[in-house]
Amino acid sequence: MTASLDLPPEAPRPVPHGPALRFVSGTPSAEEIAAVTAALMSLRRASTAGAEDRPAAAPRWTAPIHYRSPGSWAAR
């Protein structure tokens, strides 16, 4: 599937080694939305290289929350 570029003549032409996603003005077509959705879903499913080699670490949000009594934030 190739998308045609309807750019004005004064617009710079895309470079083959440029960004993977380019924003242009206008409403995207159904084919463009489907292509971007498929690309994002494939990126989400792809495993990162070396993920098995990294040691398992606890997520940042599992740190204990220290209790502060109500109103203590105002006494700082």
Buried (B, 14 or more C-beta within 10 A) or exposed (E): EEEEEEEEEEEEEEEEEEEEEEEEEEEEEEEBEEBEEEEEEEEEEEEEEEEEEEEEEEEEEEEEEEEEEEEEEEEE
